[in-house]
Amino acid sequence: MRLLIIDGHAFAYRAFYGIRGLTSPSGQPTNAIYGFINMLAKLEAQVLPTHAVVVWDGGLDAERVEELDDYKGQRDPMPDDMEVQLDEMVEYLEAEGWASVCDDGVEADDRIGQLASRAEAEGFEVAIASSDKDFLQLINDRVKMWNPADKSGVPMDVDAVVAKTGVQPSQIVDWLSLVGDAADNIPGVPGVGVKTAAVLLNEFGSVDGIYRRLAEVRRDKQRESLAAAEVVVRRNQSLVALKLDLPGVPGLDDLRRGFQDTARLEKLFETWGFRTMLNNLREARQGALFE
């Protein structure tokens, strides 16, 4: 069994900015919908999942915001032309037989991590489709990450994580805690970049190891900077680590890949003006009638 988990908003944004100027016959923007559908179809053909789900952000985690007032605060508001397409993406998923999950106050990252961990524990192979480096902490022999920005189509495994970051997946939380994460507005340790953090973690094993043996850090400036930033690093660990015990996680049986509602899909494609998709759907249905 194989579970494909899509980072919904990340895919929607990528689709929105990848295609511009596409509208329905009524003049409504459809560029994000069109790109989203094509991206999902391509990925599904590569992964061949038995179970599939798109996970959407339900808002910022209250505990993280309490720890860091400006957590993800630098992000621009969603463009209006994209926001009006999201409900229709969900409608497409329902018609296509995909599960779709969004819970108020639950960040997509946490729900994705929770679903991936549960599926792995039940013997699934898991494919996480996202470019978010937070998911590198989940990768192992059964969990891999498909980055839509990587045109090679090769999923990231443990070796790829080490090649990219210099550390093991089990060290990613500590690595990000030292480096910081500009995408989430999380500051790191001044003077400690990605390579330096990897060197430190390979020498000391973990953030705990670094601070237990801080006197052994050879460079004075690094040692002083680490000492001054310990509170920040410890806070970052709780910000970066995915929450895998949140309530409300759907059962894996609910994520089994469902059947198409072809009549509903026809209406959607007609409304959006997706003629090629409509013709392909009709041809596929006609072919099935004669099999």
Buried (B, 14 or more C-beta within 10 A) or exposed (E): EBBBBBBBBBBBBBBBEBBEEBEBEEEBBBBBBBBBBBBBEEBBEBBEBEBBBBBBBBEBBEEBBEEBEEBBEEEEEBBEBBBBBBEBBBBBBBBBBBBBBBBEEBBBBBBBBBBBBBBBEEEBBBBBBBBBBBBBBBBBEBBBBBBBEEEEEEBBBBEBBBEEBBBBBBBBBBBBBBBBBEEBBBBBBBEBEBEBBBBBBEEBBBBEBBBEEBEEBEEEEBBBBBEEBBEBBEBBBBBBBBBBEBEEBBEBEEBBBBEBBBEBBBBBBBBBBBEEBBEEBEEEBEEEEEE
